[in-house]
Amino acid sequence: PRNVIFEITEKNVIDDMVGFKTTIAHYKSQDYGIAIDDAGAGYSGLNLISDVNPNFIKLDMKLIRNIHTDNLKRALVKGMVEFSKASNIMIIAEGIETDEELETIINLGVQYGQGYYIQKPDSEIHPVKPEVIAAIYDMNIKKNRKHKLSYLDNNNFMP
């Protein structure tokens, strides 16, 4: 069950919220994961997140597209990352298509990502290309180095 994640979308209206929440609780109690898909695409996302308390929130690709050039999108995703830390819910960024988008979501602290840049969908599962893994690794090293230098600069430590 830990390897199975049920994705809930906002595309359909839930008429029986009590039954829905009971079903979700049943699967969570059996150690299945629950993800809210396309968060940010609909209008009831926050209520759905509050009602379900999922393991994952998948940010809609519209929030990720060109995030490196859009201050409002970066602020929204940064807020979701802070929320994820406080609520122990992991964030998945959908629709990563460029190096710049990937680097931006890594710098914002998004825990997971998916998209054409990482791997194109296929009927078979393929390993992620070594150059993509290397890029992710390098971006994380760069982010952590910046964070460490910023921390040292702001605290004026003397050895």
C-alpha positions, 0 to 999 in steps of 0.5 A: 500500500505504501507504493500506491497513491490515490489522486483526487482531482477537483474536476467533479463535485463531491455530493457526499462529503461524509462518505468521501471522507470516510473512504479517504480515512479507510485507505489512509488507515491502510497506509495508502497515500493520498494526493490532491491533483492539480491544486491551484487549478480549481476554486475549492482547493483549500477546502479539499486539502483541509477535508482530506489532509493528503500526503501530497499536493500536486501543484498544477502545471499552470503555476509552474510554467515560467515560474522563473519569470513570475514573482507572483507564481514564486510567492504562491509556490513558496507559500505552499512550501511553507504550508507543506512544512507546517502540515507535513504534506509533500509538494509535487510540482507538475509540468516542469519543462525547462531547466529554469523551472526546475532550478526555481522549484528546487530553490523554493524547496519543492520536494518532488517534481514531474514533467517533460524535462525530467521524463516524458510519459511512456507506456514503459517505465524508464530510468531518469537520464543521468544528465537530468539526475546530475542537473538536479544534484548540481542545483541542490548543491548550489542551493545548499551552498547559497543557503549556508553562505547566507546563514554565515553572512547573516550571523557573523560567526567568528571561529 
